[in-house]
Amino acid sequence: MPNIRSNKGTILLSRLQAAIPPTAALLACLAASTFSAPAAAQWLQRGYDAAATYANTAETTLTPANVSQLSRLWRTHAPSQMGLIHGEATESGGLIFDCNLPSVAHARSSTTGSLAWQTALDAESCTTPALGGGRVYMALGKVAQGNTNGLVALDQATGAVLWQSTWPADAEGVNAPALVGDTLYVADRTGNLRAVDANTGAVKWQSQTAPDSLNNATVVAGGRVFVTTLLPWGGVTAPGTYAFDAATGRRLWSRLQNGCSYIFDPAMVLGDRVIIGPCGAGPLTARRASDGKLLWKKDDLPDHPVRPLTGHGNTIFSAHSSYLIAMDADTGLEHWRLEEQTAYDHFLTNLVWANGMLFMLIDKALDDALELRVLDATTGKSLARRPHKIPDYAEPFGNSLTVADGQVQIGYYLSVPGGVSTVHWVAYGLK
């Protein structure tokens, strides 16, 4: 039998738990504004756009015809005391931006991977950066230090702090902000939702899902802000999906899902549909964005999705442990399914749609390797595979995969028992 990592059952459980993002969702398409509109094929915020589709519709350098020529351009790593990249990295102007524990923001060259700047933040946690107007925005958590959450704006070129805003918080955890025009939308873990001026940090309006709810990240589309929630220990309000007016914060509708305790992932907006991940072991659902009317639900999934939903056109892609399912956005009917070879193979990062292709990183645990894989998004047919070895017994945790400006940029964390744990960045492209 192949030499696999020790205590594989425990590892598998921990990996599935780690694969469920603690926060999430994102950005773009509320108003026609060059402040946050994706320029070229850059990746400016979590999920690529405010609708959190993970679909880079501007990418044209990589194509189904040339993706088989992908080569590794560079690879870099650094020791990490606590590891874990917070969400995914973002990319703009030849730089890749991320934030690691313990709350240090980094900018790296997308050409070489070398460090351009780093800024230590006065916080215990930080999120996926959002980029716009020459600034890098992140949400910060400081519960143990002062019971506050907030936002920080850094200069994109230097990492200098431009402004920082805070507000009281009685629960730990912040979510990635969504940047639309000159407004940042951020939902914290205390049931609050805020719209913040991206130029000054001033709060424009504040609203709330439920006082006893834990919010997932915001998704913004069509003039509306969507938030899904979790039920905390001791809470009574069932998890649900809430829609707010993006200009005023007025609640437009809410739909609770009784009988379960969590909706782990943020929603995704695809056209006029809000796609909502399963509540506990329940069905994946689609609701009309304008009024929350249930359009369909899919309750025959093999298990809970372990990564955020990805969508483009009329297709939704959902990663479930060792399954990848493509389904019709109008009906929920399955188009095709990819099943991994063993139960130990897992999707390690989010999936990305770009130019008719799906990009993903898979942990091939039996082989002690990670594999970048590219599929035809219409058929599921494999177009490219790029494996690379990792040390025996090293436990990988994936956090980031983006496709931007002709590059596939991957970030992951390797936990090594009794050794030095490291954060890794790898870039693939056409030479």
C-alpha positions in Angstrom: 0.0 0.0 0.0 1.4 3.5 -0.8 2.9 5.4 2.1 0.2 7.9 3.1 0.3 10.5 5.8 -0.2 9.3 9.4 -3.7 9.0 10.8 -5.3 9.6 7.5 -8.9 9.5 9.0 -8.1 12.4 11.3 -6.3 14.3 8.6 -9.3 13.9 6.3 -11.6 15.2 8.9 -9.4 18.2 9.7 -9.0 19.0 6.1 -12.7 19.0 5.4 -13.2 21.3 8.4 -10.4 23.6 7.2 -11.8 23.7 3.7 -15.0 25.4 5.0 -14.1 29.1 4.8 -14.7 31.0 8.0 -15.9 34.0 6.2 -16.3 35.0 2.7 -17.9 36.8 -0.3 -17.5 39.7 -2.6 -17.8 42.3 -5.1 -18.6 44.4 -8.2 -21.5 45.5 -10.5 -23.6 47.8 -8.4 -22.7 50.9 -10.4 -20.6 51.7 -13.4 -17.4 53.0 -11.8 -13.8 52.7 -12.7 -12.9 52.8 -9.0 -13.4 49.1 -8.6 -14.2 47.7 -12.0 -11.8 44.9 -13.0 -9.1 46.4 -15.2 -7.7 44.1 -17.9 -7.7 40.6 -16.3 -6.7 41.7 -12.8 -8.2 40.0 -9.7 -9.2 42.9 -7.5 -11.2 41.2 -4.7 -12.3 37.9 -3.3 -14.4 36.0 -5.8 -13.1 38.3 -8.6 -16.3 40.4 -8.7 -18.9 41.7 -6.2 -21.2 38.9 -7.2 -18.5 36.4 -6.0 -18.7 34.3 -9.2 -15.0 33.4 -9.2 -15.2 33.9 -13.0 -12.5 36.1 -14.6 -14.4 37.2 -17.7 -11.5 39.4 -18.8 -8.9 36.7 -19.0 -7.9 36.0 -22.7 -4.2 35.2 -22.5 -4.8 31.6 -21.4 -6.9 29.6 -23.8 -8.0 26.0 -24.2 -5.6 25.8 -27.1 -2.5 26.9 -25.2 -3.2 25.9 -21.5 -1.4 22.6 -22.0 1.8 24.7 -22.3 1.5 26.0 -18.8 4.9 26.1 -17.0 5.9 27.0 -13.5 7.3 30.5 -13.6 8.4 30.8 -9.9 7.9 29.5 -6.5 8.6 31.1 -3.1 7.9 30.2 0.5 8.5 31.6 4.0 8.2 30.3 7.5 5.0 31.0 9.3 4.3 31.0 13.0 0.6 30.3 12.6 0.3 29.8 8.9 -2.9 30.1 6.9 -3.3 32.7 4.2 -6.4 34.6 5.0 -8.7 33.9 2.0 -7.3 34.3 -1.4 -4.7 36.8 -2.7 -5.6 39.6 -5.1 -3.6 41.0 -8.0 -3.2 44.4 -9.7 -0.5 46.3 -11.4 2.0 43.5 -11.3 1.7 42.9 -7.6 0.0 40.1 -5.6 -1.5 41.1 -2.3 -2.3 38.8 0.7 -2.5 38.9 4.5 -1.2 36.1 6.8 -1.4 35.4 10.5 -0.4 37.2 12.6 -2.0 40.0 10.5 0.9 40.9 8.2 0.0 42.3 4.7 2.3 41.5 1.9 2.8 42.6 -1.7 4.8 40.3 -4.1 5.9 40.7 -7.6 3.7 38.7 -10.0 6.7 38.3 -12.2 9.2 36.9 -9.8 7.4 36.3 -6.5 9.8 38.6 -4.6 8.6 40.7 -1.7 7.8 44.3 -2.7 6.6 45.4 0.8 5.1 44.1 4.0 3.1 45.9 6.7 2.4 44.6 10.2 -1.2 45.4 11.1 -2.4 46.2 14.6 -4.9 43.4 14.6 -5.4 39.7 15.4 -7.0 38.8 12.1 -7.3 40.2 8.6 -9.0 39.2 5.4 -8.7 38.9 1.6 -7.7 42.3 0.3 -9.9 44.4 -2.0 -8.1 46.7 -4.5 -9.2 50.0 -5.9 -8.1 53.6 -6.4 -4.5 52.8 -5.7 -5.4 51.3 -2.3 -5.5 47.9 -0.6 -8.4 47.4 1.8 -8.8 44.7 4.4 -11.1 44.1 7.3 -9.4 43.6 10.7 -10.4 41.9 14.0 -9.1 43.0 17.4 -11.4 41.3 19.9 -8.7 40.3 22.5 -6.9 43.6 22.1 -9.8 46.0 22.4 -13.1 44.4 21.3 -13.2 46.1 18.0 -13.4 45.2 14.3 -12.8 47.6 11.4 -11.2 48.3 8.1 -7.8 49.5 7.0 -6.6 51.2 3.8 -3.0 50.8 2.6 -1.2 52.5 -0.2 -0.9 49.9 -3.0 2.6 51.0 -4.0 4.2 51.2 -0.5 2.0 49.5 2.1 1.7 52.7 4.1 -1.4 52.9 6.3 -3.7 55.7 4.8 -6.6 55.3 7.2 -8.1 52.8 9.7 -11.6 52.8 11.0 -12.9 50.7 14.0 -16.2 49.9 15.7 -17.2 47.9 18.8 -17.4 44.1 18.4 -18.4 41.5 20.9 -17.6 38.5 18.8 -14.3 37.6 17.1 -14.1 37.5 13.3 -14.4 39.8 10.3 -15.3 39.1 6.7 -13.7 40.2 3.4 -15.1 43.6 2.3 -16.8 44.1 -1.0 -15.7 47.2 -2.9 -18.2 48.7 -5.4 -17.6 52.2 -6.7 -16.3 54.2 -3.7 -18.1 52.1 -1.1 -16.8 49.1 1.0 -19.5 46.7 2.2 -18.5 44.6 5.2 -20.5 42.2 7.4 -19.0 41.3 10.8 -19.6 38.4 13.1 -22.0 40.2 15.3 -24.9 40.5 12.9 -24.0 44.0 11.6 -23.6 45.1 8.1 -21.9 48.4 7.2 -21.3 50.5 4.1 -18.0 52.5 4.5 -16.6 55.3 2.4 -13.5 53.9 0.7 -11.9 57.3 0.6 -12.2 58.2 4.3 -13.3 55.1 6.3 -16.5 56.9 7.5 -19.6 54.7 7.9 -22.3 55.6 5.4 -24.9 53.4 6.8 -25.3 50.5 9.2 -27.9 47.7 9.1 -28.3 44.2 10.7 -29.2 40.7 9.8 -30.1 39.4 13.3 -28.4 40.4 16.6 -27.6 36.8 17.4 -26.4 35.8 14.0 -22.8 35.3 12.7 -22.6 36.9 9.2 -20.8 35.6 6.2 -19.2 38.0 3.8 -21.1 40.4 1.6 -22.1 39.8 -2.0 -23.2 42.8 -4.0 -25.0 42.9 -7.3 -27.8 44.8 -9.0 -28.0 47.5 -6.3 -28.4 44.9 -3.5 -26.2 43.5 -0.8 -26.7 39.8 0.2 -25.6 38.2 3.4 -25.9 34.6 4.6 -25.7 33.8 8.3 -24.7 31.1 10.8 -26.4 30.3 14.1 -23.9 30.8 17.0 -23.8 28.8 20.2 -26.7 30.1 22.3 -28.4 31.9 19.4 -32.0 31.4 18.5 -32.4 33.0 15.1 -32.2 30.4 12.3 -29.6 30.8 9.6 -30.8 32.6 6.5 -30.2 34.9 3.6 -30.8 38.6 3.8 -31.0 41.3 1.0 -30.4 45.0 1.6 -30.6 48.1 -0.5 -27.0 48.9 -1.4 -27.6 52.7 -1.3 -29.5 53.0 1.9 -29.1 49.7 3.9 -32.8 49.2 4.0 -33.6 45.5 4.4 -35.5 44.3 1.3 -36.2 40.7 2.2 -35.0 37.8 4.4 -35.5 34.0 4.2 -34.7 31.9 7.2 -33.9 28.2 7.0 -35.2 26.5 10.1 -33.9 23.2 11.3 -30.2 23.7 10.7 -27.4 25.6 12.3 -25.3 27.1 9.6 -24.9 28.3 6.0 -21.1 28.3 5.9 -20.5 30.0 2.5 -21.5 33.4 1.2 -24.1 33.5 -1.5 -23.2 33.9 -5.2 -25.2 36.0 -7.6 -25.5 34.7 -11.2 -27.8 36.9 -13.3 -31.0 37.5 -11.5 -30.5 34.4 -9.2 -29.0 34.3 -5.7 -27.4 30.8 -5.3 -27.1 29.8 -1.7 -25.1 26.9 -0.4 -26.7 24.1 1.7 -27.8 24.9 5.2 -26.2 22.1 7.2 -26.9 18.9 5.2 -29.8 20.6 3.4 -30.3 21.5 -0.3 -28.5 24.0 -2.4 -31.0 26.6 -3.4 -31.6 29.4 -5.9 -33.7 32.5 -5.1 -34.8 35.4 -7.2 -32.6 38.4 -6.3 -35.4 40.9 -6.3 -37.7 39.3 -3.7 -36.2 36.1 -2.5 -38.7 33.8 -4.2 -37.5 30.2 -4.2 -36.7 29.2 -7.8 -35.4 25.7 -7.2 -33.5 23.5 -4.8 -31.1 20.7 -5.2 -31.1 18.1 -2.5 -29.3 15.2 -4.1 -25.7 16.4 -3.5 -23.1 13.9 -2.4 -22.1 16.0 0.6 -21.7 19.6 1.7 -19.6 21.8 -0.7 -16.1 22.3 0.7 -15.3 25.4 -1.5 -17.3 28.5 -2.5 -19.5 28.2 -5.5 -18.2 29.2 -8.9 -20.5 30.4 -11.7 -20.5 31.6 -15.3 -23.2 32.1 -17.8 -25.8 29.5 -17.0 -23.6 27.0 -15.1 -22.8 26.6 -11.5 -19.7 24.6 -10.4 -19.6 23.1 -6.9 -16.7 21.2 -5.2 -17.8 18.5 -2.8 -14.9 16.7 -1.1 -13.7 14.5 -3.9 -16.5 15.4 -6.4 -16.9 18.4 -8.7 -20.4 19.0 -10.1 -21.5 21.3 -12.9 -25.2 22.2 -12.8 -27.7 24.3 -14.7 -28.3 27.6 -13.0 -32.0 27.7 -14.1 -33.0 24.3 -12.8 -30.2 22.8 -10.7 -30.0 19.8 -13.0 -26.6 18.2 -13.3 -24.6 18.8 -16.5 -21.5 16.7 -15.6 -19.6 15.3 -12.6 -16.0 14.7 -11.9 -15.1 12.2 -9.3 -11.6 12.0 -7.9 -9.7 8.7 -8.0 -9.6 8.1 -4.2 -11.5 9.3 -1.2 -8.2 11.0 -0.1 -8.0 13.4 -3.1 -9.5 16.8 -2.2 -10.0 20.2 -3.7 -7.5 22.3 -1.9 -8.5 25.8 -3.1 -11.4 27.6 -4.7 -12.2 26.9 -8.3 -11.8 29.6 -11.0 -13.6 29.9 -14.3 -11.6 31.7 -17.1 -12.0 31.7 -20.8 -14.1 28.5 -20.9 -11.8 26.6 -18.5 -11.9 25.6 -14.8 -8.8 25.9 -12.7 -8.3 24.1 -9.4 -5.6 22.7 -7.0 -6.1 19.2 -5.8 -4.3 17.4 -2.9 -3.3 14.0 -4.2 -2.7 12.7 -0.7 -1.7 9.1 -1.6 1.1 10.5 -3.9 2.2 13.3 -1.5 1.7 15.8 -4.2 -0.4 18.8 -5.1 -1.8 19.0 -8.6 -2.9 22.1 -10.6 -5.7 20.8 -12.9 -7.4 22.6 -15.8 -10.7 21.3 -17.2 -12.9 22.2 -20.1 -15.8 24.0 -18.3 -18.4 22.8 -20.7 -17.6 19.1 -20.7 -15.3 18.5 -17.6 -12.6 17.1 -19.9 -9.0 17.5 -18.6 -6.9 20.0 -20.5 -3.8 20.2 -18.3 -2.3 18.7 -15.2 0.7 20.1 -13.3 1.7 18.0 -10.2 4.4 18.9 -7.7 5.7 16.9 -4.7 5.3 17.9 -1.1 7.2 16.4 1.9 6.0 13.2 3.4 3.6 13.8 6.3 3.3 17.5 5.5 -0.3 18.5 5.8 -1.4 21.1 3.1 -4.1 23.6 3.6 -5.1 25.5 0.5 -6.3 29.0 0.6 -5.9 30.8 -2.7 -6.1 30.2 -6.5 -6.5 33.1 -8.9 -6.2 33.4 -12.7 -5.1 36.9 -13.6 -3.2 38.5 -16.4 -2.2 35.2 -18.0 -1.0 33.6 -14.8 -2.3 31.0 -12.4 -1.3 32.1 -8.9 -1.6 29.6 -6.0 -1.1 30.1 -2.3 -1.2 27.3 0.3 0.1 26.4 3.7 2.2 23.3 4.7 2.0 22.1 8.3 5.0 19.9 9.1 4.8 17.8 12.4 7.9 18.6 14.4 9.2 20.9 11.7 8.9 24.4 10.3 5.5 25.1 8.8 5.6 27.3 5.7 3.4 29.5 3.4 4.0 28.8 -0.3 3.3 30.9 -3.4 3.5 29.3 -6.9 2.8 30.9 -10.2 2.2 29.2 -13.6 2.0 30.8 -17.0 3.2 30.6 -20.6 6.9 31.0 -21.3 
